[in-house]
Amino acid sequence: MTKLLTTALYTLLMAGFAMPTWAEQFVRMKDIELHYSAFNSTFIAPEIARELKLKRNSNVALINISALDLYSVGKKPTQVVLKGTAKNLIGNTRTLAFREITQGEAIYYLAELPITENETYRFEIKADAGSKGSGILRFNQTFHIQE
């Protein structure tokens, strides 16, 4: 059962990179590619949310980040230290607490963020992969409540 859930989450997260609104969202930092997406937590299946102890609620967004080593064969996932904030348009700032999730060779970092309808956040995330690269990821995202 756990293998099925792991496979399902991996498929969902990888599909997220292929969706039109999230396609090719990455930045290069020296020897790594930092892929990112932000989406409503209701996109995650209930079983996967339970397995990973994620809040699955229309008022919660997930921030998903993965780092790929550009110089490894096949661009393998690599570990990265993430520290970041999300600031809405009226200046309220939230600290993002990323959790590392490993599934086979895949490594993902997820953070939860409370949201309201049509709320826009400005993200600033510091990424450090040691000698492979470091930098700051900045992006904006507007969220919509998904029932």
Buried (B, 14 or more C-beta within 10 A) or exposed (E): EEEEBBEBBBEBBEEBBEEEEBEEBBBEBEBBBBBBBBBBBBBBBEBBBEBBEBBBBBBBBBBBBBBBBBEEEEEBBBBBBBEBBBBBEEEEEBEBEBEEBEBEEBBBBBBBBEBEEEBEBBBBBBBBBEEBBBBEBEBEBEBEBEE
